[in-house]
């Protein structure tokens, strides 16, 4: 059922069940059709790195996923410095929100200036507990959004964009239905699926095997 923007704005409570979908430990690797996987969703892909890099990593993440936040705090800085900025890895971030608050966070990242997308995602993961896990996540996210350049008007305009919400949900649904994503974070490294918050050692080993 398509969620209306009114329902979306009213639904702010985080559920333990939804967050429980996150996966803490890596699972066995599986492969998918890489050509299909690389086709961008309705919003286009957010990409960092050389388009001709020998390794492509796609991450499906939820902004309210604690394991995703841990990955972006502990593994991401080294992955970016050692592999993305050196031309070895092209990195693609895709939305897989586990709850309405995660959807809202992704929508805000998409509404911000394009060049700020990854910076805002980094800040959101870094400050996740300040805006995601509160008694009033809507107000907390509004307060947080003002720190990254939104006004109340631009915040509400973004979160009442039904087309944007539908597109974020479409990315999630395609990831689940076509590529078997059922937890976050899930990574596809040159088409091979890896679930869980991989350490830089684990990810580096996989990357090196694909160079």
C-alpha positions as CSV (number, residue, x, y, z in Angstrom):
1,X,0.0,0.0,0.0
2,X,1.3,3.4,-0.9
3,X,1.9,5.6,2.1
4,X,0.4,9.1,1.8
5,X,2.4,12.1,2.8
6,X,0.0,12.8,5.6
7,X,0.4,9.3,7.1
8,X,4.1,9.6,6.6
9,X,4.4,12.9,8.5
10,X,2.2,11.5,11.3
11,X,4.2,8.3,11.7
12,X,7.2,9.1,13.7
13,X,7.6,6.3,16.2
14,X,10.6,4.0,15.7
15,X,9.7,0.4,16.1
16,X,12.0,-2.2,17.7
17,X,10.8,-4.8,15.2
18,X,11.8,-2.6,12.3
19,X,15.2,-1.8,13.7
20,X,15.6,-5.5,14.5
21,X,15.9,-6.2,10.8
22,X,19.4,-4.8,10.9
23,X,22.1,-7.4,10.6
24,X,25.1,-7.3,13.0
25,X,27.3,-10.0,11.5
26,X,28.4,-10.8,7.9
27,X,26.6,-13.6,6.2
28,X,27.6,-15.9,3.4
29,X,28.3,-14.1,0.1
30,X,25.8,-14.5,-2.8
31,X,26.0,-13.1,-6.3
32,X,23.3,-11.3,-8.3
33,X,23.0,-10.1,-11.9
34,X,25.5,-7.3,-11.9
35,X,24.1,-5.6,-15.0
36,X,20.6,-5.3,-13.4
37,X,22.1,-4.3,-10.1
38,X,24.0,-1.4,-11.7
39,X,20.8,0.1,-13.2
40,X,20.0,3.2,-11.1
41,X,16.7,3.7,-9.4
42,X,14.1,6.5,-10.1
43,X,16.2,9.1,-8.3
44,X,19.5,8.2,-9.9
45,X,22.4,6.9,-7.9
46,X,24.6,8.8,-5.5
47,X,28.1,7.9,-6.4
48,X,31.7,8.6,-5.2
49,X,34.9,7.6,-7.0
50,X,36.2,6.9,-10.4
51,X,33.6,5.6,-12.8
52,X,36.3,3.3,-14.3
53,X,37.4,1.9,-10.9
54,X,37.9,-1.9,-11.0
55,X,35.6,-2.5,-8.0
56,X,32.1,-1.2,-7.5
57,X,30.5,-1.3,-4.0
58,X,26.8,-0.7,-3.6
59,X,25.6,-0.2,-0.1
60,X,21.9,-0.5,0.9
61,X,21.5,1.3,4.2
62,X,18.9,2.7,6.6
63,X,19.6,6.0,8.3
64,X,18.2,4.7,11.6
65,X,20.3,1.4,11.5
66,X,22.8,1.3,14.3
67,X,25.0,-1.2,12.4
68,X,25.0,1.2,9.4
69,X,26.1,4.1,11.7
70,X,28.9,1.9,13.1
71,X,30.1,1.1,9.6
72,X,30.1,4.7,8.6
73,X,32.0,5.7,11.7
74,X,34.5,2.9,11.8
75,X,35.0,1.5,8.3
76,X,33.9,4.3,6.0
77,X,36.8,6.8,6.6
78,X,39.4,4.2,5.7
79,X,37.4,2.9,2.8
80,X,37.1,6.4,1.4
81,X,40.8,7.3,1.9
82,X,42.4,4.0,0.9
83,X,40.2,2.8,-1.9
84,X,37.7,5.4,-3.2
85,X,40.0,8.4,-3.3
86,X,42.8,6.2,-4.8
87,X,40.6,5.2,-7.8
88,X,40.2,1.5,-6.8
89,X,36.6,1.7,-5.8
90,X,33.4,3.3,-7.1
91,X,30.9,3.6,-4.2
92,X,27.1,3.8,-4.6
93,X,24.7,4.5,-1.8
94,X,21.1,3.3,-2.0
95,X,18.2,3.9,0.3
96,X,16.7,1.0,2.3
97,X,14.8,2.7,5.1
98,X,13.6,0.4,7.9
99,X,11.0,2.9,9.2
100,X,9.4,6.3,8.4
101,X,12.1,8.3,10.2
102,X,14.8,6.7,8.1
103,X,12.7,7.5,5.0
104,X,12.5,11.1,6.2
105,X,16.3,11.3,6.7
106,X,17.0,10.0,3.2
107,X,14.5,12.5,1.8
108,X,16.3,15.4,3.5
109,X,19.6,14.2,2.1
110,X,18.1,14.1,-1.3
111,X,16.5,17.5,-1.0
112,X,19.9,19.1,0.0
113,X,22.3,20.4,-2.7
114,X,23.6,17.4,-4.7
115,X,27.2,18.0,-3.7
116,X,26.3,17.8,0.0
117,X,24.6,14.4,-0.1
118,X,27.4,12.3,1.3
119,X,28.4,15.0,3.8
120,X,24.9,15.0,5.2
121,X,24.7,11.3,5.3
122,X,28.0,11.2,7.3
123,X,26.7,13.8,9.7
124,X,23.4,11.9,10.1
125,X,25.1,8.7,11.0
126,X,27.6,10.5,13.3
127,X,24.7,12.2,15.2
128,X,22.2,9.4,14.7
129,X,21.2,9.1,18.4
130,X,20.5,12.8,18.7
131,X,17.7,12.7,16.1
132,X,16.6,9.1,15.5
133,X,16.1,7.7,19.0
134,X,14.0,10.2,20.8
135,X,10.5,10.4,22.1
136,X,9.6,12.8,19.3
137,X,11.7,11.9,16.3
138,X,9.9,14.4,14.0
139,X,10.8,17.3,16.2
140,X,14.3,16.0,16.7
141,X,14.8,15.6,12.9
142,X,13.4,19.1,12.3
143,X,15.8,20.6,14.9
144,X,18.7,18.6,13.3
145,X,17.7,19.6,9.8
146,X,18.1,23.3,10.7
147,X,21.7,22.6,11.6
148,X,22.4,21.4,8.1
149,X,20.7,24.3,6.3
150,X,17.0,23.6,6.2
151,X,14.3,26.0,7.4
152,X,11.0,24.7,8.8
153,X,9.4,25.5,5.4
154,X,12.0,23.7,3.3
155,X,11.9,20.8,5.8
156,X,8.1,20.4,5.5
157,X,8.3,20.9,1.7
158,X,10.8,18.1,1.4
159,X,8.9,15.7,3.6
160,X,5.5,16.3,1.9
161,X,7.0,15.5,-1.5
162,X,5.0,12.4,-2.3
163,X,7.0,11.6,-5.5
164,X,10.2,11.7,-3.5
165,X,8.8,9.4,-0.8
166,X,7.5,7.0,-3.5
167,X,10.9,6.9,-5.2
168,X,12.8,6.2,-1.9
169,X,10.3,3.4,-1.3
170,X,10.8,2.1,-4.8
171,X,14.6,1.8,-4.3
172,X,14.0,-0.2,-1.1
173,X,11.4,-2.5,-2.7
174,X,13.6,-3.2,-5.7
175,X,16.5,-4.0,-3.5
176,X,14.4,-6.4,-1.5
177,X,12.5,-8.0,-4.4
178,X,15.2,-8.2,-7.1
179,X,18.4,-8.5,-5.1
180,X,17.3,-10.2,-1.9
181,X,18.2,-7.3,0.5
182,X,16.6,-8.1,3.8
183,X,18.9,-6.4,6.4
184,X,21.2,-3.4,6.7
185,X,23.8,-2.7,5.8
186,X,24.0,-4.9,2.8
187,X,26.9,-4.5,0.3
188,X,27.3,-5.7,-3.2
189,X,31.0,-5.8,-4.2
190,X,31.3,-6.4,-7.9
191,X,27.9,-8.1,-7.8
192,X,28.6,-10.3,-4.8
193,X,26.3,-9.8,-1.8
194,X,27.7,-9.3,1.7
195,X,25.5,-8.6,4.7
196,X,26.6,-6.9,7.9
197,X,28.8,-4.0,9.0
198,X,32.1,-5.2,7.5
199,X,35.3,-4.0,9.1
200,X,37.9,-2.3,6.9
201,X,40.0,-5.5,7.1
202,X,37.1,-7.7,5.9
203,X,36.1,-5.2,3.2
204,X,39.8,-4.6,2.2
205,X,40.3,-8.4,1.7
206,X,37.3,-8.6,-0.6
207,X,38.3,-5.5,-2.6
208,X,41.9,-6.8,-3.0
209,X,40.6,-10.1,-4.4
210,X,38.7,-8.1,-7.1
211,X,41.6,-5.8,-8.1
